[in-house]
Amino acid sequence: MTSQETIAIFEKYVIGNYRRFPVSLVRGEGSYVWDAEGKRYLDFFPGWGCNLVGHCPPRVVKAVAEQAARLIHVPNTWYMEPQGLLAMALVERSGLDAQCFFCNSGTEANEAVIKLARLNGKPKGRYKIITMLDSFHGRTFGALSATGQPKYHQNLEPMLAGFAYAPFGDLDAASRLVDDETCAIMIEPIQGEGGVNIPPEGYLEGLRKLCDQHGLMLIFDEVQTGMGRTGTWYAFQNFGVEPDAITLAKALAGGVACGGLLAKTEFAAKLVPGTHAATFGGNPLACAAALATIDTIEADHLLARAGRIGAAFHARFDALQKRCPLVQEIRTRGTMVGVELSIDGTPIVNECLKRNLLINCTHGTVLRLLPALNLPDDALQAGCDILDDVLLSYKG
Ligand SMILES: Cc1ncc(COP(=O)(O)O)c(C=O)c1O
């Protein structure tokens, strides 16, 4: 089918809740995807952050094929080896005394942790959760209510009660919001959708202290930052601040749908039978894919590579900033790259697409790249050449 034929089917049969590029993608390999017309694109934003080890990573492809032939899905009324092994792998790499719950997406992982925080706070009558402005936690009502961006709440009110929002990076503001009914603080250690915002020095440590003083859970939403994206398995290891619970999804299973919650055992114990569930959560297929993703990251030494990729992007954008007044600020941590522009980023994204480079723009003016940890050096430089050219030749 041509891209146009696929688009025609979408126009008739698929609900139009996404803005889509006018291209039908049919194949992927590493940091490249191909459209139905055979055109190749370099992908600096593979799978919206899900394809952390590239498109169709060979170990994941093999693990999924083998697992699919053996056992695709059984309910959580049974034990299944891949789920147990995945929980063990995630907990061991966290260094925490923790246990896991599995679901299928980031928003679901956050629903689970919101319930956990409330269950933990219930005996003391605590249910409120402090989250941050410009945060993004998902689209279901709990996670959406946690999301500190009014534009996502618009026309869907009322939101779930019990959320209060503090500006990201402002410890005093968070501290002023704590009251006798507060049970948790929930934060992305680096805000992704909000513009790749890196926390100021001492901020996460300050939140940890605040939680300890008031008996609150500290929850890190690592849906975007987790699984090696920032050069450590979890971003909290980058900052040396231990949360009580972590949520994961996106890159967890190398592009296969999988979400997870890691909670320290004292809190995990609150999720007793009947409190929470997900029919597909932790199915053998997704867990086999996740285990193969972890394998790939380790066998190919990709945690170390994340830092090198981040440094290479930073150097390229630094050099560009000296020549291009549109570039305001560069924010990188491993393969999370944000470039703040003085203009709306949409025309830049569209021009890159015309030149076969896929990037993203978030928060209006921030170009966001979430490249694969195994992006080759020559592809990195070639993509940056295109970005240089597009930004330098922008006429407005
Ligand atoms: C930090 C964070 N949390 C939660 C989510 C929601 O994840 P999902 O789209 O898998 O529900 C996202 C998605 O972008 C995210 O970036």
The ligand as a MOL file (V3000), in Angstrom:
LIG
                    3D

  0  0  0     0  0            999 V3000
M  V30 BEGIN CTAB
M  V30 COUNTS 16 16 0 0 0
M  V30 BEGIN ATOM
M  V30 1 C 7.2250 11.0600 32.3370 0
M  V30 2 C 6.0490 10.3860 31.6930 0
M  V30 3 N 5.1460 9.7640 32.4620 0
M  V30 4 C 4.0860 9.1430 31.9300 0
M  V30 5 C 3.8710 9.1290 30.5670 0
M  V30 6 C 2.6800 8.4260 29.9970 0
M  V30 7 O 3.0810 7.2400 29.3850 0
M  V30 8 P 2.0960 6.4540 28.4030 0
M  V30 9 O 1.9160 7.2890 27.1870 0
M  V30 10 O 2.8300 5.1570 28.1410 0
M  V30 11 O 0.8450 6.2370 29.1490 0
M  V30 12 C 4.7800 9.7770 29.7320 0
M  V30 13 C 4.5620 9.8090 28.2790 0
M  V30 14 O 5.1050 10.5710 27.5360 0
M  V30 15 C 5.9080 10.4220 30.3030 0
M  V30 16 O 6.8030 11.0590 29.5410 0
M  V30 END ATOM
M  V30 BEGIN BOND
M  V30 1 1 1 2
M  V30 2 1 2 3
M  V30 3 2 2 15
M  V30 4 2 3 4
M  V30 5 1 4 5
M  V30 6 1 5 6
M  V30 7 2 5 12
M  V30 8 1 6 7
M  V30 9 1 7 8
M  V30 10 2 8 9
M  V30 11 1 8 10
M  V30 12 1 8 11
M  V30 13 1 12 13
M  V30 14 1 12 15
M  V30 15 2 13 14
M  V30 16 1 15 16
M  V30 END BOND
M  V30 END CTAB
M  END
